[in-house]
Each structure stands twice: as C-alpha cells, then as structure tokens.
Amino acid sequence: MAQRESSAPLRTGPVRTCIGCRKRELAADLLRIVAQSSGTDSIAIVPDPQRRLPGRGAWLHPLSACLSNAERRRSFGRALRVSGKLDISALEHYVENRHEHS
C-alpha cells in the first residue's frame, strides 16, 4: 500500500461553522463574536479575537462578504440566541480595520 506524501503538515483543532457562508473551518481561522447588553435597549454584537468574553459565542470569517451574508440572513440573533435590536457597528469596524491591515 502506498502512503500519501504531504508537503504541508495537516492542521488540527476544533472545527466551527461560519454564520455568514456556512462553511466549516478551523476555529483558529474564524473570529468569535458575542452579544453584550448595552445601556439602551439594543444589544451590541462585538468581536472577541482573544476568545475570552463571557457568553454564548458564534463564529464568522473576518471578511466583509461573510459579515454582509450573516446580516442579510439575520444569523446573529439565531446563532447568539438573542432578540431585539442588534448593533453590529463594532463588528463592522473591526472587520474593516482588519481587512486594511492584512
């Protein structure tokens, strides 16, 4: 039997699904997002790049295409199990700035 030869080592780790494009990727390649209550009646959706914020998290490719898909499909409320007015401005700002620096 022939063995497969690979030039690059296979990366392993937890696998998560992007709420924008619904593709499964390693968690290291996705951005964790969480919902935080703000002073008003809206709920802020914030990025959690360190993966340390409390609460239920969801995963998203840090790309503007996946962000707009998730917003269009209303995935944030379902994935984070929150309802009401969602404020994604902090997440939009993070994705825009990350895209400029990469």
N, C-alpha and C positions, 0 to 999 in steps of 0.2 A: 504494500500500500504506500502510496506517495503522500508525503507530508506537504502541507501548504507552507510556502515560504512567504513571509510578510516583511516588507521593508520598514514599516512603521509598527510600533507596539500597539496593541489593542487597548483603548482606554476603557476603564470600567468605573462603575459608580452608580448612584441612584439615577433612575430614568424618570423624567417628568414630561407632561404634555403641555405645550404652549396653548394658552387660551385664545390666541389670535388665529394661528394657522392650523392648530390641532395636530401638529407633528410632534412625535416623541423624540426627545433629545436628552443628553446627559444634563443633570441639574447644574453642573458647572458651566454649561453653555447658555443657561437661561437666567433671567432676572426674576427674583422673588418679589412679589408685591403683596401688600397688606392693606386692610382698611383701618383707618383711625378716625375716631369721632372728633369732630371739631366743635368749637363753641356754638356754631349755628346749627341749623337742622340738616346741613349737608354732611356727607361722610367723605373724608379725603382718602383717595387711593394713592399710596405713597410707595416709592421703590424701597426695597430692602436688600441692597447689594451685599451687606455683611451677613444676611440671613439670621438675624438675631432679634428682630422685633417680635413682640408677642402677638398672638392671634393667629387666625387661620390665614394661610398664605395661598397664593396662586402663582403660576409661572408663566412667563412671557419672554419671547425673544426680544432683546433690546433694540428692535428695529421699528421704524415708523410704520411700515406696512402691517406688521403684526398688531401694533397698537391700534391702528385705524380699523383693522378687521375685528378686533376684540370690542372696540367701541360700537361699531356698526351692528355686530351680532348681540350686543348687550351681555357680553360674557362676564364682565366684572361682578355684577350683582349675583349672578348664579354661582360663579366659582368661589366667591368670598362669602356667600350666604348672607348678604346684606340687602336691604331695600331702602328706597328713598332717593334723594338727590345725591348723585355721586360726583365728586370733584376730582378730575384726573389731571389738573393743571401741573401738579408737582411731578407726576409721572411723565407727562409730555415734555416738561422742561428737562428732566433727566435724560430721556431718550434723545432729544435734540442735541444736548451738550455732549453726550457720549458719542453720538454719530460724528460730530465735528472733530473730536479728538482721536478717532480711530483711523 
